[in-house]
Amino acid sequence: MHTVAVAVVEDSGISLYDLYELSIACTVFGNPQPDLADPWYEMRLCGSNKGAPAVGFSLSTPHGLDALAGADTVIVPSVPAACAEDGEDVPPDLVDALRAAADSGARMVSLCTGAFALAAAGLLDGRRATAHWQHTAALAERYPKVLVDDSVLYTDDGNVLTSAGAAAGLDLCLHLVRRDLGARVANQLARRLVVPAHRTGGQAQFIDLPVPETDDDNLGPALQWATAHLHEPLTVEDMARRARLSPRTFYRRLQESTGTTPLQWLLGRRLAHAQSLLETTDLPVDRISEESGLGTAANLRRHFTLQVGVSPSEYRRNFAAPRTRLPQPLT
């Protein structure tokens, strides 16, 4: 069973905003989903339990921060507001606990301002990282060795991952489930949470004119049509024609809605479909590349390895759903 330890960090108390990121981690990893994967994750809340706060409210945790060490994954949902906004130091007991957890081999994850804690522990030095766009300038100034990127939803540097704030934290948690348990499980969990199944980490964090794609009378049906025709050689012009828009207008509206270009959006859908086929069918890789619209097996391997981090064959070995053997007819 994969153990996820969540660091509950409080100083003068936990704010409602801090609680949001904390609740994301608890919702994804703390609620067993035996019909999706059994065993699910084992989650433990770890904190300093310093007593009643001056403001906000306190959360008593069953484990101390020393319990972060030994977990498979450690998540820091946030740090006290003063650490991100006023330049105060991250609590030293948390810094020490994070270093110990990293030394023990844990995968280290931050949501929103939790990146300040990983940075204070030196775990982001030389790595690409992000946080909520309102805090990235302060993060870059205080920790110049961190390669801060304020334009993405989340970053994945192997054993160290960071996310922007608010909903981006949920994107990263679903990304972790996808890495651990496969796309099928992550997609089903996203459906239960009533959120998009997959927003890539490179999607824009801040969009000037956000337009939900499902609310757009033109984009929604066009994107659904494209998803149903991934095996065909689709172009921007094809999708724009389906939306009854000029290619230039379609390009602009899709970028405003999703933060990605039409071709980036299409590649993401093709790779997601390839993941599903690898998990649920015995089709050979060259056939899956055709069904997902990526052409040759070599093209699928190149894009898949770049985006997912492993080859299609390795992904199938790790995440293929068990096949049900049909009963043989009596003779």
C-alpha positions as CSV (number, residue, x, y, z in Angstrom):
1,M,0.0,0.0,0.0
2,H,1.3,3.4,-1.0
3,T,1.5,5.8,2.0
4,V,0.8,9.5,1.6
5,A,1.8,11.7,4.5
6,V,0.2,15.2,4.5
7,A,2.0,18.0,6.4
8,V,-0.5,20.2,8.3
9,V,1.3,23.4,8.8
10,E,-0.1,26.1,11.1
11,D,1.3,29.1,12.9
12,S,-1.5,31.5,14.0
13,G,-4.1,29.0,12.7
14,I,-5.3,27.5,9.5
15,S,-7.2,29.8,7.1
16,L,-10.1,28.7,4.9
17,Y,-7.8,29.1,1.9
18,D,-5.2,26.7,3.5
19,L,-8.0,24.3,4.2
20,Y,-8.9,24.1,0.5
21,E,-5.5,22.7,-0.5
22,L,-5.5,20.4,2.5
23,S,-9.0,19.1,1.7
24,I,-7.9,18.3,-1.9
25,A,-5.2,16.0,-0.7
26,C,-7.5,14.4,1.8
27,T,-10.3,13.9,-0.7
28,V,-8.0,12.3,-3.3
29,F,-5.8,10.1,-1.1
30,G,-7.8,9.7,2.1
31,N,-11.1,8.3,0.8
32,P,-10.7,4.6,-0.1
33,Q,-11.9,3.7,-3.6
34,P,-11.8,-0.1,-3.5
35,D,-13.8,-0.5,-6.7
36,L,-11.1,1.5,-8.6
37,A,-8.0,0.2,-6.9
38,D,-7.6,-2.2,-4.0
39,P,-5.6,-1.4,-2.0
40,W,-6.1,2.4,-2.3
41,Y,-3.6,4.8,-0.6
42,E,-3.0,4.9,3.1
43,M,-3.0,8.6,4.2
44,R,-1.8,10.0,7.4
45,L,-2.0,13.6,8.6
46,C,1.1,14.9,10.3
47,G,1.5,18.2,12.2
48,S,3.2,19.9,15.0
49,N,0.0,20.2,17.2
50,K,1.1,23.4,18.9
51,G,-2.2,24.1,20.5
52,A,-5.0,26.7,20.1
53,P,-4.2,29.4,17.5
54,A,-4.6,33.2,17.8
55,V,-6.7,33.4,14.7
56,G,-8.3,30.9,12.3
57,F,-8.7,27.4,13.7
58,S,-6.5,24.5,14.8
59,L,-6.5,21.0,13.4
60,S,-5.3,18.2,15.7
61,T,-3.4,15.5,13.8
62,P,-2.8,11.9,14.9
63,H,0.9,12.0,13.8
64,G,3.7,14.4,14.4
65,L,5.9,15.8,11.7
66,D,8.5,13.1,12.3
67,A,6.0,10.7,10.7
68,L,6.7,12.3,7.3
69,A,9.8,10.1,7.1
70,G,9.0,6.7,5.9
71,A,6.1,7.7,3.8
72,D,6.1,7.0,0.0
73,T,4.8,10.4,-0.8
74,V,4.9,13.6,1.3
75,I,2.5,16.5,0.4
76,V,2.8,20.0,1.8
77,P,-0.5,21.7,0.9
78,S,0.5,25.2,2.2
79,V,2.6,27.2,4.6
80,P,1.5,29.9,7.0
81,A,0.5,33.1,5.1
82,A,3.4,35.0,6.7
83,C,5.9,32.7,5.1
84,A,4.7,33.4,1.6
85,E,3.6,37.0,2.0
86,D,5.8,38.6,4.6
87,G,9.0,36.8,4.2
88,E,9.0,34.9,7.5
89,D,11.0,31.7,7.8
90,V,9.3,28.4,7.2
91,P,9.0,26.6,10.6
92,P,12.3,24.9,11.2
93,D,10.7,21.7,12.5
94,L,8.9,21.3,9.2
95,V,12.1,22.0,7.2
96,D,13.9,19.3,9.2
97,A,11.1,16.8,8.8
98,L,11.0,17.4,5.0
99,R,14.7,16.9,4.6
100,A,14.5,13.6,6.6
101,A,11.6,12.4,4.4
102,A,13.4,13.2,1.2
103,D,16.5,11.4,2.6
104,S,14.4,8.4,3.2
105,G,13.4,8.3,-0.5
106,A,9.9,9.9,-0.3
107,R,8.3,11.6,-3.3
108,M,8.0,15.2,-2.4
109,V,5.0,17.2,-3.4
110,S,3.8,20.8,-2.8
111,L,0.5,22.4,-3.5
112,C,0.4,26.2,-3.8
113,T,2.5,27.9,-1.2
114,G,3.8,24.6,0.0
115,A,6.6,25.2,-2.5
116,F,8.1,27.6,0.0
117,A,8.6,24.7,2.4
118,L,10.3,22.5,-0.2
119,A,12.4,25.4,-1.2
120,A,13.4,26.2,2.4
121,A,14.5,22.6,2.7
122,G,16.7,22.9,-0.4
123,L,14.6,20.3,-2.2
124,L,13.9,22.6,-5.2
125,D,17.4,23.9,-5.8
126,G,18.2,23.6,-9.5
127,R,14.7,22.3,-10.2
128,R,11.8,23.8,-12.1
129,A,8.9,24.6,-9.7
130,T,5.7,26.6,-9.5
131,A,3.2,28.0,-7.0
132,H,0.2,30.3,-7.2
133,W,1.0,33.1,-9.7
134,Q,0.5,35.6,-6.9
135,H,3.4,34.1,-4.9
136,T,5.9,33.1,-7.6
137,A,7.7,36.4,-7.6
138,A,8.4,36.1,-3.9
139,L,9.4,32.5,-4.3
140,A,11.9,33.4,-7.0
141,E,13.3,36.3,-5.0
142,R,13.8,34.4,-1.7
143,Y,15.1,31.2,-3.3
144,P,17.1,32.2,-6.4
145,K,18.4,28.6,-6.9
146,V,14.8,27.5,-7.8
147,L,13.8,27.7,-11.4
148,V,10.4,29.2,-10.8
149,D,7.8,29.0,-13.6
150,D,4.6,30.9,-13.1
151,S,3.0,29.9,-16.4
152,V,2.1,26.3,-15.6
153,L,-0.4,24.4,-13.6
154,Y,2.1,22.0,-12.1
155,T,5.6,20.6,-12.6
156,D,6.8,17.0,-12.5
157,D,10.5,16.6,-11.9
158,G,10.4,12.9,-11.2
159,N,10.5,12.6,-7.4
160,V,9.7,16.3,-6.8
161,L,6.4,17.9,-7.9
162,T,4.8,21.3,-7.4
163,S,1.5,22.8,-8.3
164,A,-0.1,26.2,-8.6
165,G,-2.9,27.2,-6.2
166,A,-6.6,26.4,-5.9
167,A,-7.8,23.9,-8.6
168,A,-4.3,23.3,-9.9
169,G,-3.7,21.3,-6.7
170,L,-6.4,18.9,-7.7
171,D,-4.8,18.6,-11.2
172,L,-1.5,17.6,-9.6
173,C,-3.1,15.1,-7.2
174,L,-5.0,13.4,-10.1
175,H,-1.7,13.4,-12.0
176,L,-0.1,11.5,-9.1
177,V,-3.0,9.0,-9.2
178,R,-2.5,8.7,-13.0
179,R,1.2,8.0,-12.4
180,D,0.6,5.5,-9.7
181,L,-2.6,3.7,-10.7
182,G,-3.1,4.5,-14.4
183,A,-5.2,6.7,-16.6
184,R,-8.4,4.6,-16.2
185,V,-8.4,5.0,-12.4
186,A,-7.6,8.7,-12.6
187,N,-10.3,9.3,-15.1
188,Q,-12.9,7.5,-13.1
189,L,-11.9,9.4,-9.9
190,A,-12.1,12.7,-11.8
191,R,-15.6,11.8,-12.9
192,R,-16.6,11.2,-9.3
193,L,-15.1,14.6,-8.4
194,V,-16.9,16.2,-11.3
195,V,-13.7,17.7,-12.7
196,P,-11.9,17.5,-16.1
197,A,-10.1,14.1,-16.3
198,H,-6.8,15.6,-17.4
199,R,-5.3,19.1,-17.6
200,T,-1.7,18.8,-18.5
201,G,0.9,20.5,-16.3
202,G,2.0,22.8,-19.1
203,Q,-1.5,24.3,-19.4
204,A,-1.5,28.0,-18.7
205,Q,-2.0,28.9,-15.0
206,F,-3.4,32.4,-15.6
207,I,-5.9,32.9,-18.5
208,D,-7.0,36.5,-19.2
209,L,-10.4,35.5,-20.6
210,P,-11.4,32.2,-19.1
211,V,-14.2,30.6,-21.0
212,P,-15.3,27.1,-19.9
213,E,-15.2,24.9,-23.0
214,T,-18.4,23.1,-22.1
215,D,-20.3,26.4,-22.0
216,D,-19.2,27.5,-25.5
217,D,-21.9,26.7,-28.0
218,N,-19.3,26.4,-30.7
219,L,-16.3,24.9,-29.0
220,G,-18.0,22.2,-27.0
221,P,-19.6,20.1,-29.8
222,A,-16.5,20.6,-32.0
223,L,-14.2,19.3,-29.3
224,Q,-16.5,16.4,-28.6
225,W,-16.5,15.6,-32.3
226,A,-12.7,15.7,-32.5
227,T,-12.4,13.4,-29.5
228,A,-14.6,10.9,-31.3
229,H,-12.5,11.1,-34.4
230,L,-9.0,10.9,-33.0
231,H,-8.1,8.1,-35.4
232,E,-8.5,10.6,-38.3
233,P,-5.9,13.1,-39.5
234,L,-7.5,16.1,-37.9
235,T,-6.3,19.7,-38.5
236,V,-7.1,23.0,-37.0
237,E,-9.1,23.8,-40.1
238,D,-11.2,20.6,-39.6
239,M,-12.1,21.5,-36.0
240,A,-12.7,25.2,-36.8
241,R,-15.1,24.2,-39.6
242,R,-17.0,21.9,-37.2
243,A,-17.3,24.9,-34.8
244,R,-18.4,27.1,-37.7
245,L,-15.5,29.5,-37.0
246,S,-12.6,30.7,-38.9
247,P,-9.3,28.9,-38.0
248,R,-8.0,32.1,-36.5
249,T,-11.0,32.6,-34.3
250,F,-11.1,28.9,-33.3
251,Y,-7.4,29.1,-32.3
252,R,-8.0,32.2,-30.2
253,R,-11.1,30.9,-28.4
254,L,-9.6,27.5,-27.6
255,Q,-6.5,29.2,-26.2
256,E,-8.6,31.6,-24.1
257,S,-10.6,28.6,-22.8
258,T,-7.9,26.1,-22.1
259,G,-4.6,27.9,-22.2
260,T,-3.3,25.6,-24.9
261,T,-3.2,25.7,-28.7
262,P,-5.5,23.4,-30.7
263,L,-2.6,21.1,-31.7
264,Q,-1.5,20.8,-28.1
265,W,-5.0,20.1,-27.0
266,L,-5.3,17.5,-29.7
267,L,-2.0,15.8,-28.8
268,G,-3.2,15.6,-25.2
269,R,-6.4,13.9,-26.2
270,R,-4.6,11.5,-28.5
271,L,-2.1,10.5,-25.7
272,A,-5.0,10.1,-23.2
273,H,-6.8,7.7,-25.7
274,A,-3.5,5.8,-26.2
275,Q,-3.2,5.4,-22.4
276,S,-6.8,4.0,-22.2
277,L,-6.1,1.5,-25.0
278,L,-2.9,0.4,-23.5
279,E,-4.7,-0.3,-20.2
280,T,-7.8,-1.9,-21.5
281,T,-6.9,-3.8,-24.8
282,D,-4.3,-6.2,-26.1
283,L,-3.9,-4.1,-29.3
284,P,-0.2,-3.9,-30.5
285,V,1.5,-0.5,-30.1
286,D,1.4,0.2,-33.9
287,R,-2.4,-0.4,-34.0
288,I,-2.8,1.9,-30.9
289,S,-0.8,4.6,-32.6
290,E,-3.2,4.4,-35.6
291,E,-6.3,4.3,-33.4
292,S,-5.2,7.4,-31.4
293,G,-4.2,9.3,-34.6
294,L,-0.5,9.4,-33.9
295,G,0.5,7.6,-37.0
296,T,3.5,5.4,-36.5
297,A,4.5,3.4,-33.5
298,A,7.7,5.4,-33.4
299,N,5.8,8.6,-33.2
300,L,3.6,7.3,-30.4
301,R,6.7,6.2,-28.4
302,R,8.4,9.5,-28.8
303,H,5.4,11.6,-27.7
304,F,4.3,9.1,-25.0
305,T,7.7,8.9,-23.4
306,L,8.1,12.6,-23.5
307,Q,4.7,13.4,-21.9
308,V,4.1,10.4,-19.6
309,G,7.7,9.6,-18.7
310,V,7.8,5.9,-19.7
311,S,7.5,4.0,-22.9
312,P,4.0,2.6,-24.0
313,S,5.2,-1.0,-23.4
314,E,6.4,-0.2,-19.8
315,Y,3.1,1.7,-19.2
316,R,1.1,-1.3,-20.3
317,R,3.1,-3.6,-18.0
318,N,2.4,-1.4,-15.0
319,F,-1.2,-0.4,-15.7
320,A,-2.9,-3.0,-17.9
321,A,-6.2,-4.0,-16.4
322,P,-6.5,-7.7,-15.6
323,R,-8.4,-9.6,-18.4
324,T,-11.5,-11.5,-17.5
325,R,-11.3,-15.1,-18.9
326,L,-14.6,-16.2,-20.4
327,P,-15.8,-19.6,-19.4
328,Q,-15.2,-22.2,-22.1
329,P,-18.2,-24.0,-23.6
330,L,-18.9,-27.5,-22.4
331,T,-18.0,-30.2,-24.9
